[in-house]
Amino acid sequence: MRIVFIGPPGAGKGTQCKRLVEFLGIPHLSTGEMLRQVKKQDTALGRWIASYLDAGQLAPDHLVMRIVAHRLSKPDCKEGCLFDGFPRNVAQAELLNDHLRSVGTQLDLVLDLAVVEEELIDRLLRRAKIESRMDDNYETIKARLKVFYTQTSPLLEYYRNLGLLAQVDGMQGPDQVFGQIKQAVLARMSERLEKRP
């Protein structure tokens, strides 16, 4: 299974990603982590990535896709993976689809972990207090959420039109949320099996 996991800051995506990769036995591909790994390397690509990340900018789409494509070529991704933090926009989604098609595969499912904004703000403010994150205040949280919604809304529409989107109610407890995620994954697995010749 190749799954894209989308969720705003504070939705509990980190917790659910861990559970899902354990359940499916597939690698968790966090583009944030991949970019940080490449940045550490003393290579032309590493320095190029660093120039964007150090300036607080997003790396260009084609560059991120190059790193993702390299990671997907590894043997542990043969049976699938969980994409986390990628794609971030429709251009990246199209690059990913083109790449998967070129290697004879496709995405199976896109999970959208939905939580209302007021709840996200409450959760993030609580987390900031617990973890002493002074930079996480109401204004910075609102700004982060705005960026997420601006980038993600078109992405959700794009995947909805492809028939890949499954919305998960992130307002419930972690176990109930994971129950819904499992249901969506198992339903898609059985659909895929039915379509096989």
Phi and psi restraints in degrees (value plus and minus 20) as a CYANA .aco file:
   2 ARG   PHI    -131.0   -91.0
   2 ARG   PSI      94.6   134.6
   3 ILE   PHI    -145.2  -105.2
   3 ILE   PSI     115.6   155.6
   4 VAL   PHI    -120.7   -80.7
   4 VAL   PSI     111.0   151.0
   5 PHE   PHI    -133.5   -93.5
   5 PHE   PSI      98.6   138.6
   6 ILE   PHI    -137.0   -97.0
   6 ILE   PSI     114.5   154.5
   7 GLY   PHI    -187.9  -147.9
   7 GLY   PSI     122.0   162.0
   8 PRO   PHI     -91.1   -51.1
   8 PRO   PSI     142.8   182.8
   9 PRO   PHI     -75.0   -35.0
   9 PRO   PSI     112.5   152.5
  10 GLY   PHI      71.2   111.2
  10 GLY   PSI     -20.8    19.2
  11 ALA   PHI    -100.5   -60.5
  11 ALA   PSI     -34.9     5.1
  12 GLY   PHI      74.9   114.9
  12 GLY   PSI      -0.3    39.7
  13 LYS   PHI     -82.3   -42.3
  13 LYS   PSI     -59.4   -19.4
  14 GLY   PHI     -77.8   -37.8
  14 GLY   PSI     -66.6   -26.6
  15 THR   PHI     -81.0   -41.0
  15 THR   PSI     -67.0   -27.0
  16 GLN   PHI     -91.7   -51.7
  16 GLN   PSI     -53.4   -13.4
  17 CYS   PHI     -80.6   -40.6
  17 CYS   PSI     -66.0   -26.0
  18 LYS   PHI     -76.9   -36.9
  18 LYS   PSI     -66.5   -26.5
  19 ARG   PHI     -86.0   -46.0
  19 ARG   PSI     -59.5   -19.5
  20 LEU   PHI     -89.4   -49.4
  20 LEU   PSI     -60.7   -20.7
  21 VAL   PHI     -87.2   -47.2
  21 VAL   PSI     -53.4   -13.4
  22 GLU   PHI     -86.8   -46.8
  22 GLU   PSI     -64.2   -24.2
  23 PHE   PHI     -82.3   -42.3
  23 PHE   PSI     -62.8   -22.8
  24 LEU   PHI    -113.2   -73.2
  24 LEU   PSI     -37.1     2.9
  25 GLY   PHI      47.1    87.1
  25 GLY   PSI      17.6    57.6
  26 ILE   PHI    -139.6   -99.6
  26 ILE   PSI     137.5   177.5
  27 PRO   PHI     -91.7   -51.7
  27 PRO   PSI     130.0   170.0
  28 HIS   PHI    -118.8   -78.8
  28 HIS   PSI      91.5   131.5
  29 LEU   PHI    -119.7   -79.7
  29 LEU   PSI      79.9   119.9
  30 SER   PHI    -116.5   -76.5
  30 SER   PSI      94.1   134.1
  31 THR   PHI     -85.0   -45.0
  31 THR   PSI     -52.6   -12.6
  32 GLY   PHI     -76.8   -36.8
  32 GLY   PSI     -67.9   -27.9
  33 GLU   PHI     -84.7   -44.7
  33 GLU   PSI     -62.3   -22.3
  34 MET   PHI     -81.4   -41.4
  34 MET   PSI     -64.1   -24.1
  35 LEU   PHI     -83.9   -43.9
  35 LEU   PSI     -60.4   -20.4
  36 ARG   PHI     -84.8   -44.8
  36 ARG   PSI     -57.3   -17.3
  37 GLN   PHI     -83.1   -43.1
  37 GLN   PSI     -66.2   -26.2
  38 VAL   PHI     -84.9   -44.9
  38 VAL   PSI     -58.6   -18.6
  39 LYS   PHI     -79.4   -39.4
  39 LYS   PSI     -56.1   -16.1
  40 LYS   PHI     -87.8   -47.8
  40 LYS   PSI     -44.4    -4.4
  41 GLN   PHI     -96.0   -56.0
  41 GLN   PSI     121.0   161.0
  42 ASP   PHI    -107.0   -67.0
  42 ASP   PSI      49.8    89.8
  43 THR   PHI    -149.8  -109.8
  43 THR   PSI     148.3   188.3
  44 ALA   PHI     -80.2   -40.2
  44 ALA   PSI     -62.3   -22.3
  45 LEU   PHI     -84.4   -44.4
  45 LEU   PSI     -62.5   -22.5
  46 GLY   PHI     -79.3   -39.3
  46 GLY   PSI     -63.8   -23.8
  47 ARG   PHI     -88.0   -48.0
  47 ARG   PSI     -55.9   -15.9
  48 TRP   PHI     -83.9   -43.9
  48 TRP   PSI     -67.3   -27.3
  49 ILE   PHI     -80.7   -40.7
  49 ILE   PSI     -64.5   -24.5
  50 ALA   PHI     -78.0   -38.0
  50 ALA   PSI     -58.5   -18.5
  51 SER   PHI     -81.8   -41.8
  51 SER   PSI     -51.8   -11.8
  52 TYR   PHI    -100.6   -60.6
  52 TYR   PSI     -70.8   -30.8
  53 LEU   PHI     -83.5   -43.5
  53 LEU   PSI     -60.8   -20.8
  54 ASP   PHI     -86.7   -46.7
  54 ASP   PSI     -44.9    -4.9
  55 ALA   PHI    -109.5   -69.5
  55 ALA   PSI     -16.8    23.2
  56 GLY   PHI      54.4    94.4
  56 GLY   PSI       0.3    40.3
  57 GLN   PHI    -124.1   -84.1
  57 GLN   PSI     139.2   179.2
  58 LEU   PHI     -99.1   -59.1
  58 LEU   PSI     121.5   161.5
  59 ALA   PHI     -86.7   -46.7
  59 ALA   PSI     127.9   167.9
  60 PRO   PHI     -79.3   -39.3
  60 PRO   PSI     128.6   168.6
  61 ASP   PHI     -74.3   -34.3
  61 ASP   PSI     -67.7   -27.7
  62 HIS   PHI     -84.6   -44.6
  62 HIS   PSI     -50.9   -10.9
  63 LEU   PHI     -90.8   -50.8
  63 LEU   PSI     -64.0   -24.0
  64 VAL   PHI     -83.1   -43.1
  64 VAL   PSI     -62.5   -22.5
  65 MET   PHI     -82.5   -42.5
  65 MET   PSI     -56.7   -16.7
  66 ARG   PHI     -81.6   -41.6
  66 ARG   PSI     -62.8   -22.8
  67 ILE   PHI     -88.3   -48.3
  67 ILE   PSI     -61.8   -21.8
  68 VAL   PHI     -84.4   -44.4
  68 VAL   PSI     -64.5   -24.5
  69 ALA   PHI     -80.3   -40.3
  69 ALA   PSI     -61.4   -21.4
  70 HIS   PHI     -81.0   -41.0
  70 HIS   PSI     -64.0   -24.0
  71 ARG   PHI     -85.5   -45.5
  71 ARG   PSI     -57.9   -17.9
  72 LEU   PHI     -87.7   -47.7
  72 LEU   PSI     -40.1    -0.1
  73 SER   PHI     -97.8   -57.8
  73 SER   PSI     -29.9    10.1
  74 LYS   PHI     -92.4   -52.4
  74 LYS   PSI     127.7   167.7
  75 PRO   PHI     -77.0   -37.0
  75 PRO   PSI     -53.5   -13.5
  76 ASP   PHI     -88.8   -48.8
  76 ASP   PSI     -32.5     7.5
  77 CYS   PHI    -114.7   -74.7
  77 CYS   PSI     -18.7    21.3
  78 LYS   PHI     -78.0   -38.0
  78 LYS   PSI     -60.5   -20.5
  79 GLU   PHI    -111.1   -71.1
  79 GLU   PSI     -21.2    18.8
  80 GLY   PHI     114.3   154.3
  80 GLY   PSI     159.9   199.9
  81 CYS   PHI    -187.9  -147.9
  81 CYS   PSI     148.2   188.2
  82 LEU   PHI    -133.6   -93.6
  82 LEU   PSI      96.6   136.6
  83 PHE   PHI    -106.5   -66.5
  83 PHE   PSI     106.0   146.0
  84 ASP   PHI    -149.2  -109.2
  84 ASP   PSI      97.3   137.3
  85 GLY   PHI      66.6   106.6
  85 GLY   PSI     -11.8    28.2
  86 PHE   PHI    -173.8  -133.8
  86 PHE   PSI     117.3   157.3
  87 PRO   PHI     -93.6   -53.6
  87 PRO   PSI     134.0   174.0
  88 ARG   PHI    -118.6   -78.6
  88 ARG   PSI     -35.4     4.6
  89 ASN   PHI    -172.3  -132.3
  89 ASN   PSI     154.5   194.5
  90 VAL   PHI     -85.5   -45.5
  90 VAL   PSI     -56.7   -16.7
  91 ALA   PHI     -79.6   -39.6
  91 ALA   PSI     -63.7   -23.7
  92 GLN   PHI     -86.8   -46.8
  92 GLN   PSI     -57.0   -17.0
  93 ALA   PHI     -82.1   -42.1
  93 ALA   PSI     -60.3   -20.3
  94 GLU   PHI     -88.9   -48.9
  94 GLU   PSI     -60.2   -20.2
  95 LEU   PHI     -81.3   -41.3
  95 LEU   PSI     -61.8   -21.8
  96 LEU   PHI     -84.9   -44.9
  96 LEU   PSI     -65.7   -25.7
  97 ASN   PHI     -79.6   -39.6
  97 ASN   PSI     -64.2   -24.2
  98 ASP   PHI     -81.6   -41.6
  98 ASP   PSI     -63.4   -23.4
  99 HIS   PHI     -83.8   -43.8
  99 HIS   PSI     -67.4   -27.4
 100 LEU   PHI     -81.3   -41.3
 100 LEU   PSI     -61.1   -21.1
 101 ARG   PHI     -82.0   -42.0
 101 ARG   PSI     -60.1   -20.1
 102 SER   PHI     -85.7   -45.7
 102 SER   PSI     -43.6    -3.6
 103 VAL   PHI    -124.9   -84.9
 103 VAL   PSI      -6.0    34.0
 104 GLY   PHI      56.8    96.8
 104 GLY   PSI      10.8    50.8
 105 THR   PHI    -161.1  -121.1
 105 THR   PSI    -191.3  -151.3
 106 GLN   PHI    -180.7  -140.7
 106 GLN   PSI     148.9   188.9
 107 LEU   PHI     -92.8   -52.8
 107 LEU   PSI     127.7   167.7
 108 ASP   PHI    -121.5   -81.5
 108 ASP   PSI     -55.1   -15.1
 109 LEU   PHI    -180.2  -140.2
 109 LEU   PSI     127.0   167.0
 110 VAL   PHI    -144.5  -104.5
 110 VAL   PSI     100.2   140.2
 111 LEU   PHI    -118.7   -78.7
 111 LEU   PSI     107.7   147.7
 112 ASP   PHI    -131.8   -91.8
 112 ASP   PSI      88.4   128.4
 113 LEU   PHI    -106.4   -66.4
 113 LEU   PSI      82.8   122.8
 114 ALA   PHI    -117.5   -77.5
 114 ALA   PSI     107.4   147.4
 115 VAL   PHI    -159.4  -119.4
 115 VAL   PSI     117.3   157.3
 116 VAL   PHI     -86.9   -46.9
 116 VAL   PSI     130.2   170.2
 117 GLU   PHI     -78.3   -38.3
 117 GLU   PSI     -62.2   -22.2
 118 GLU   PHI     -78.4   -38.4
 118 GLU   PSI     -61.6   -21.6
 119 GLU   PHI     -86.8   -46.8
 119 GLU   PSI     -60.7   -20.7
 120 LEU   PHI     -80.8   -40.8
 120 LEU   PSI     -65.0   -25.0
 121 ILE   PHI     -81.9   -41.9
 121 ILE   PSI     -65.3   -25.3
 122 ASP   PHI     -78.3   -38.3
 122 ASP   PSI     -68.3   -28.3
 123 ARG   PHI     -80.7   -40.7
 123 ARG   PSI     -65.1   -25.1
 124 LEU   PHI     -88.3   -48.3
 124 LEU   PSI     -55.9   -15.9
 125 LEU   PHI     -87.8   -47.8
 125 LEU   PSI     -59.5   -19.5
 126 ARG   PHI     -83.1   -43.1
 126 ARG   PSI     -65.4   -25.4
 127 ARG   PHI     -83.0   -43.0
 127 ARG   PSI     -60.1   -20.1
 128 ALA   PHI     -80.4   -40.4
 128 ALA   PSI     -60.1   -20.1
 129 LYS   PHI     -87.5   -47.5
 129 LYS   PSI     -66.6   -26.6
 130 ILE   PHI     -83.6   -43.6
 130 ILE   PSI     -64.0   -24.0
 131 GLU   PHI    -113.5   -73.5
 131 GLU   PSI     -13.4    26.6
 132 SER   PHI      31.8    71.8
 132 SER   PSI      25.5    65.5
 133 ARG   PHI    -109.2   -69.2
 133 ARG   PSI      73.3   113.3
 134 MET   PHI     -86.7   -46.7
 134 MET   PSI     -46.8    -6.8
 135 ASP   PHI     -97.3   -57.3
 135 ASP   PSI     -32.9     7.1
 136 ASP   PHI    -111.1   -71.1
 136 ASP   PSI      66.8   106.8
 137 ASN   PHI    -135.2   -95.2
 137 ASN   PSI     159.1   199.1
 138 TYR   PHI     -74.5   -34.5
 138 TYR   PSI     -64.6   -24.6
 139 GLU   PHI     -87.1   -47.1
 139 GLU   PSI     -65.2   -25.2
 140 THR   PHI     -87.8   -47.8
 140 THR   PSI     -55.8   -15.8
 141 ILE   PHI     -84.8   -44.8
 141 ILE   PSI     -65.8   -25.8
 142 LYS   PHI     -79.3   -39.3
 142 LYS   PSI     -61.6   -21.6
 143 ALA   PHI     -84.5   -44.5
 143 ALA   PSI     -63.4   -23.4
 144 ARG   PHI     -82.4   -42.4
 144 ARG   PSI     -61.8   -21.8
 145 LEU   PHI     -86.0   -46.0
 145 LEU   PSI     -58.3   -18.3
 146 LYS   PHI     -82.1   -42.1
 146 LYS   PSI     -64.5   -24.5
 147 VAL   PHI     -79.9   -39.9
 147 VAL   PSI     -65.4   -25.4
 148 PHE   PHI     -78.9   -38.9
 148 PHE   PSI     -70.7   -30.7
 149 TYR   PHI     -84.7   -44.7
 149 TYR   PSI     -58.7   -18.7
 150 THR   PHI     -82.6   -42.6
 150 THR   PSI     -64.3   -24.3
 151 GLN   PHI     -95.5   -55.5
 151 GLN   PSI     -54.7   -14.7
 152 THR   PHI    -109.1   -69.1
 152 THR   PSI     -52.5   -12.5
 153 SER   PHI     -71.6   -31.6
 153 SER   PSI     -69.3   -29.3
 154 PRO   PHI     -83.7   -43.7
 154 PRO   PSI     -51.8   -11.8
 155 LEU   PHI     -85.8   -45.8
 155 LEU   PSI     -62.3   -22.3
 156 LEU   PHI     -83.3   -43.3
 156 LEU   PSI     -61.4   -21.4
 157 GLU   PHI     -83.7   -43.7
 157 GLU   PSI     -62.9   -22.9
 158 TYR   PHI     -77.7   -37.7
 158 TYR   PSI     -68.9   -28.9
 159 TYR   PHI     -93.8   -53.8
 159 TYR   PSI     -50.6   -10.6
 160 ARG   PHI     -81.6   -41.6
 160 ARG   PSI     -63.5   -23.5
 161 ASN   PHI     -85.1   -45.1
 161 ASN   PSI     -47.0    -7.0
 162 LEU   PHI    -104.9   -64.9
 162 LEU   PSI     -23.3    16.7
 163 GLY   PHI      54.2    94.2
 163 GLY   PSI       3.7    43.7
 164 LEU   PHI    -124.9   -84.9
 164 LEU   PSI     -31.9     8.1
 165 LEU   PHI    -105.2   -65.2
 165 LEU   PSI     111.3   151.3
 166 ALA   PHI    -145.4  -105.4
 166 ALA   PSI     102.1   142.1
 167 GLN   PHI    -110.3   -70.3
 167 GLN   PSI     116.1   156.1
 168 VAL   PHI    -137.3   -97.3
 168 VAL   PSI     112.7   152.7
 169 ASP   PHI     -99.3   -59.3
 169 ASP   PSI      81.3   121.3
 170 GLY   PHI    -101.5   -61.5
 170 GLY   PSI     -13.4    26.6
 171 MET   PHI    -102.5   -62.5
 171 MET   PSI     -30.2     9.8
 172 GLN   PHI    -107.6   -67.6
 172 GLN   PSI    -199.2  -159.2
 173 GLY   PHI     -90.0   -50.0
 173 GLY   PSI     139.4   179.4
 174 PRO   PHI     -74.1   -34.1
 174 PRO   PSI     -58.7   -18.7
 175 ASP   PHI     -88.4   -48.4
 175 ASP   PSI     -61.6   -21.6
 176 GLN   PHI     -86.2   -46.2
 176 GLN   PSI     -59.1   -19.1
 177 VAL   PHI     -81.5   -41.5
 177 VAL   PSI     -65.9   -25.9
 178 PHE   PHI     -85.6   -45.6
 178 PHE   PSI     -54.5   -14.5
 179 GLY   PHI     -77.9   -37.9
 179 GLY   PSI     -63.1   -23.1
 180 GLN   PHI     -86.5   -46.5
 180 GLN   PSI     -60.5   -20.5
 181 ILE   PHI     -82.3   -42.3
 181 ILE   PSI     -66.1   -26.1
 182 LYS   PHI     -79.4   -39.4
 182 LYS   PSI     -62.6   -22.6
 183 GLN   PHI     -78.7   -38.7
 183 GLN   PSI     -66.9   -26.9
 184 ALA   PHI     -82.7   -42.7
 184 ALA   PSI     -62.1   -22.1
 185 VAL   PHI     -86.5   -46.5
 185 VAL   PSI     -67.3   -27.3
 186 LEU   PHI     -85.8   -45.8
 186 LEU   PSI     -56.0   -16.0
 187 ALA   PHI     -83.7   -43.7
 187 ALA   PSI     -62.5   -22.5
 188 ARG   PHI     -88.5   -48.5
 188 ARG   PSI     -56.9   -16.9
 189 MET   PHI     -80.9   -40.9
 189 MET   PSI     -65.2   -25.2
 190 SER   PHI     -89.6   -49.6
 190 SER   PSI     -52.9   -12.9
 191 GLU   PHI     -81.0   -41.0
 191 GLU   PSI     -65.3   -25.3
 192 ARG   PHI     -83.0   -43.0
 192 ARG   PSI     -60.9   -20.9
 193 LEU   PHI     -84.7   -44.7
 193 LEU   PSI     -58.6   -18.6
 194 GLU   PHI     -84.3   -44.3
 194 GLU   PSI     -53.6   -13.6
 195 LYS   PHI     -98.1   -58.1
 195 LYS   PSI     -35.4     4.6
 196 ARG   PHI     -87.8   -47.8
 196 ARG   PSI     120.9   160.9
